[in-house]
């Protein structure tokens, strides 16, 4: 197994294949949170919120930005 090192200057971009409605967000919170945990749901929501309204692709952001937002 190879090791991957992420640096704060490494970039990422969120690409979304579909938009979530309120029911989808409720299912994520009520059904999947007990299975995958709060951290995974928070990360997913953070990525989803990086998208602008009606966009399927975010700007390029750094891992430093992500870590800062997640605390």
C-alpha positions in Angstrom: 0.0 0.0 0.0 1.4 3.4 -1.0 1.5 6.4 1.3 0.0 9.7 0.1 1.1 12.9 1.7 -1.2 16.0 1.4 0.3 19.4 1.8 -1.6 22.6 2.8 -0.9 24.0 -0.7 -2.4 21.0 -2.5 -5.6 21.9 -4.3 -9.0 20.2 -4.7 -12.1 20.9 -6.6 -15.6 19.8 -5.8 -17.5 18.3 -8.7 -21.2 17.5 -8.3 -23.3 15.2 -10.5 -26.7 16.3 -9.1 -28.3 18.8 -6.8 -29.6 17.8 -3.4 -33.0 18.7 -2.2 -34.1 19.1 1.4 -35.3 15.5 1.6 -31.9 14.2 0.5 -30.2 16.3 3.2 -32.6 14.9 5.8 -31.9 11.3 4.7 -28.1 12.0 5.0 -28.6 13.3 8.5 -31.0 10.8 9.9 -30.1 7.6 8.1 -26.4 7.8 7.2 -25.0 9.9 10.1 -25.3 7.0 12.6 -23.6 4.7 10.1 -20.7 6.9 8.8 -20.4 9.4 11.7 -20.6 13.2 12.2 -17.2 13.9 10.7 -18.0 12.3 7.4 -21.4 14.2 7.2 -19.7 17.4 8.1 -17.0 16.9 5.4 -19.7 16.1 2.8 -21.7 19.2 3.7 -18.6 21.4 3.6 -17.8 20.1 0.1 -21.4 20.6 -1.0 -21.5 24.2 0.4 -18.4 25.0 -1.6 -20.6 24.9 -4.7 -22.2 28.1 -5.8 -26.0 28.1 -6.5 -26.7 26.0 -9.6 -23.1 25.2 -10.2 -21.7 21.7 -10.6 -18.1 22.6 -10.1 -16.4 24.7 -7.4 -13.4 26.9 -7.7 -10.0 25.3 -7.0 -9.3 25.5 -3.2 -6.4 24.4 -1.1 -6.4 21.8 1.7 -5.3 24.7 4.0 -8.7 26.3 3.3 -10.5 23.0 4.1 -8.7 22.4 7.3 -9.2 26.0 8.4 -13.0 25.7 7.7 -13.3 22.4 9.6 -11.2 23.7 12.6 
